[in-house]
Amino acid sequence: MNGAGGEAKAVDALPRFVTLASHEGPGLKRYRASLARFGVVPEVVWTGTPYPGHLAAMRLLGAHLAGLPADEIVVFTDGYDVVLIRDPAELHERFRSFAARIVLSTEPGFTWKLPGRLAASRRYPEGAGRSGMYRYLNSGGYVGEAGAIAAMLSELDYASGIDCDQTLFNKWFLENPGRAALDRDQEIFASSACQSGLERKLYRFDGAHLVNTRTGGKPFFFHFPAENRLCTAHVLDMLPFDLPRLPVRRRDRRNYILNVIESRPTLWLDRPAYPLEDIVGLVAFRVLPAAVLAGLGFLAWHVLA
């Protein structure tokens, strides 16, 4: 539910903020703190501990939303790796500008754990918006009418047995053209998916908002999927307010270097990461090391022969 704060009219215009969580934790605390800056208290749909998996969580979320007025505007985001970075007073208006019942966040990567990944990616609509980078949906954030979102969640292909919500969202989107819009300019949702290490190049603070330098979008939320805490700090350091930080781990620093190598061509070419990032990873982390080892082996053999 939305907490008291600001003028009554502005509070009434806010959507309902909903998230999923299995337990309290530092990421959820940060999420709550980011909403509390604007007097917002989220509804948390508790999944139980241990986390039952994405399919079970989506069913719980769908059941929760099905109990709300069908035309009520709801914004869902992940809870442990998302922060609200902009006053949500204009969020309802921004959503309406898409002229869609559901607006889904986007990213450069394509998640598909069913057969035929490349063929499925080619079925995706060509990237619109001001950049070709954000072609594919990201299931960590969406806003829309409660009834439309509940219907979408009920229609996911649970029978596939694939416990990957993003795969099933992609499948639903491809099978239901026109029923949801994509936030391809990051006007509502920003995500660091497939872009870890590029934060300072892709975003800047203009004195009032965090701005995507490729699209001009001024997002309300920032999502850090598979959170690299070093990259998260890069984003939070741009903002003029303080939010709880999660300690940077050794693996964050190691993965940062690997992520930068994979994601740089996406930045240079201003295009989606898939399949480019997979090709770069294959060459950089498999072909080149194998070639170097083979070369050293050949050199050693030649010297010893």
C-alpha positions, -999 to +999 in steps of 0.1 A: +000+000+000+010+036-004+020+054+028+009+089+038+032+117+026+029+147+003-004+161-009-034+136-008-040+141-045-004+131-054-005+100-031-039+089-045-024+091-080+005+067-072+003+031-084+003+003-059+039-009-053+042-047-051+072-070-047+080-106-039+102-117-010+111-149+008+128-133+038+140-100+051+175-090+040+198-061+032+186-058-004+149-057+007+159-031+034+175-009+007+144-013-015+121-002+013+144+027+022+143+039-014+104+039-014+103+055+021+120+086+008+087+093-010+063+081+017+056+048+000+052+015+018+052-015-006+030-046-004+053-076+000+039-109-013+058-134+009+067-167-008+079-185+023+114-197+031+132-213+014+123-196-018+100-220-037+112-211-072+102-187-098+071-206-111+056-209-076+064-172-069+047-161-101+016-180-092+015-164-058+019-129-073-008-136-099-032-148-072-025-116-052-031-093-081-062-112-091-077-100-058-073-063-066-096-041-087-089-050-123-082-015-134-059-005-105-024+005-117+002-017-101+040-015-104+059-047-097+097-049-092+121-074-077+127-065-041+163-075-033+180-057-063+159-027-071+158+009-059+134+037-066+155+067-077+129+093-088+098+108-073+070+085-084+044+113-087+047+113-125+049+075-128+012+070-135+013+096-163+045+081-178+028+047-179-002+061-196+020+076-223+027+041-236-010+035-244-007-001-232-022-022-204+012-035-194+047-020-198+077-043-193+112-033-186+140-041-211+176-052-213+202-059-241+203-097-233+179-125-242+171-152-217+156-184-232+161-217-215+139-236-240+151-251-273+158-227-302+172-196-285+186-179-316+154-186-336+133-172-308+154-141-305+149-134-342+111-135-337+114-105-314+102-071-328+130-050-342+143-026-316+124+007-316+132+037-294+162+059-296+188+032-292+189-003-306+204-016-274+173-024-253+154-049-275+144-077-251+122-077-220+134-080-185+110-096-160+123-078-130+100-048-135+066-040-150+037-017-145+001-020-156-035-028-148-038-054-121-062-075-141-040-075-172-009-084-152-028-112-134-040-125-167-004-125-181+009-144-151-019-170-153-010-176-190+027-183-185+037-217-197+040-234-163+036-268-180+071-264-195+086-270-161+113-243-169+118-225-136+129-193-152+104-165-151+122-144-177+121-173-202+084-177-197+078-140-200+097-139-233+076-168-246+044-151-235+054-119-251+062-135-284+029-155-284+008-124-275+018-095-298+003-062-288-007-071-253+022-054-237+046-026-245+084-025-239+101+003-221+129+005-248+141+040-238+143+032-200+117+059-193+104+039-163+128+010-156+166+010-160+186-023-156+223-031-155+216-065-171+244-073-196+259-038-189+278-043-157+308-020-157+293+005-181+273+025-156+294+057-158+292+057-196+255+049-199+242+071-171+247+106-158+229+128-132+216+160-147+209+178-114+174+164-111+173+129-126+195+099-136+196+100-174+204+073-198+230+088-222+219+066-251+181+072-249+175+103-228+153+082-206+149+093-169+140+061-151+121+058-119+137+025-109+171+010-112+174-028-113+207-047-106+200-083-117+226-108-105+238-079-085+274-069-088+278-046-057+307-027-072+285-017-102+256-009-079+279+015-060+288+032-093+251+040-099+243+050-063+274+073-062+258+094-090+227+102-069+225+131-045+209+110-017+221+081+003+208+045+003+220+015+022+250-001+006+259-038+004+295-046+010+315-053-021+327-089-024+358-103-040+337-120-067+322-086-075+356-072-085+365-103-105+332-104-123+334-067-130+364-073-153+348-102-171+315-083-176+333-053-190+351-074-216+318-090-227+297-058-227+320-033-243+311-042-279+274-038-270+283-002-260+305+005-290+280-008-315+249+004-296+231-029-302+216-057-281+240-080-262+226-112-276+242-130-294+272-105-295+280-110-259+280-148-262+304-146-292+328-122-273+327-144-243+335-175-264+364-158-281+378-140-250+374-168-224+377-200-245+393-196-279+420-172-270+431-190-238+431-223-257+452-207-285+477-193-260+481-226-242+484-244-275+511-219-286+530-223-253+528-261-256+541-260-292+569-236-281+579-258-252+579-289-274+600-271-301+626-259-275+628-293-258+629-313-291 
